[in-house]
Amino acid sequence: MRRANLADRDLLVAWDADPDVRASGGDDDWRDWDSVLAEESGYEEFWLAVEDDGPSGIVVLLDAAREPTHYWGDVEPDTWALDIWIGRPDRRSRGLGTAMLRWAIERCFTVHGARRILIDPLETNVRAIDLYRRVGFTDVGPRTFGEDRCLLLEVSRPDRPRCEPTE
């Protein structure tokens, strides 16, 4: 895994245009890559899964309590949220998403001291929902974000002590 940067902008824009990525993302899931990659927000991280022949997918880690639009609502401190997708069609259904998701969960818990992690797939994205459940997420319930009908899921680790962020 490596941090995404401005040099990855065209790749990310191309991934966003992929029909399967668009179908799984909903109406509210598009970013202005120029601005988000150019600035360090302090509450959001973009990580690329890189294989031998280059990037294959992206994970977004977000401090849901500090995110300024309050997309996730009023959440407790130490609540993080994830967004994940495989940009390269030839890399889907090979276990890469599972590996990326496990990496992201571990980073949220150990580096950021998260106690709770949220994820919001579209209700129609049953493959993603199955993956999230397999790695330990549990259903919170249906939720509408903008125009998107989603299933909110969470994984919690109240037994873990608060960790100070490190890099």
Buried (B, 14 or more C-beta within 10 A) or exposed (E): BEEBEEEBBEBBEEBBEBEEBBEBBBEEBEBEBEEBBEEEBEBBBBBBBEEEEEBBBBBBBBBBBBBEEEBBEEBEEBBBBBBBBBBBEEBBEEEBBEEBBEBBBEBBBBBBBBBBBBBBBBBBBEEBBEBBBEEBBEEBEEBEBEEBEBBBBBBBBEEEEEEEEEE
